[in-house]
Amino acid sequence: MTNTTTIPQYYTQIKPLAEKLQRFIELGSQLGILVDPKNLTLTVYRASEEPIVLTNEDTLTIPEFLPGRCRDVT
């Protein structure tokens, strides 16, 4: 018996979520991370800069919240 995970349709509709995260940043949030399971990316939203898209070749660092810690994006 195999165990498979199905990504619900609403998870694959990233654009509305990206717009919400951008709005949260505009309203004062300092950080937002959007996981795109279809494209296997993370988009990091920070109040001080443009969104950054990370792939499995990148490392996620959030020094303002987790100083000295980093995580490979895989």
N, C-alpha and C positions, 0 to 999 in steps of 0.2 A: 504494500500500500504506500503510495507516495503522498507527500504533504506539499500542496501547492498553495501559494498565496496569490490572491487576485487583488489587484489595485482597483478600488471602486472608481467609477467614472468621474466623480467629483474631484478626486485627487489629481487627475490628469489635466484638469482645467486650471492651469497655473496663473494665467493672466489676472483673473479677478483677485487671487490671493496676493499677487505681487502688488497690485494697486492698493490693496488694504494695508499691506506692510509699509508701503511708501507713505500712505496717509498717517499711519501710526507714528512714523518718524517725524512727519511734519507737525504732529500734535505733541511732540516732546519725548517720544521713546528714544532711547539711545542706541538700541540694537535690535535687529530682526534678522532671523535666518529662515530662508525658504528652501525647503527640500523638494527637488523635482525628481521623483522616482522614475519618470519616463526617460528623461535625458541624463539621469545620474549626475546631477549637479546640485550644488548649494549656492544660493545667492545670499550674500551678506549685505544687509542694509545698515548703515551707520549714519548718525546725524551729521557727522563732519565730512562725509565724502559720498561720491557716487556709489551705487551698488557694485559689488565685485562678484563675479561668477567664478566658482571654484569647481574643478573637476577632480577625478581620481588621481591626478598627478600633483595636486596641490596639498598644502597643509593649512588647516584652519587654526588661526590664533585669535584669541579674544583677550588681549592683555588688560583691557579696562575692567573685565569681569573675572577672568581667570589668569592672573599674572603668572608667568613662567610656565604655563601649560600650552600645549599644542596637540593637534590631532590630525592624522592623515585623513584625507577625504577618500574613503573607499566604499 
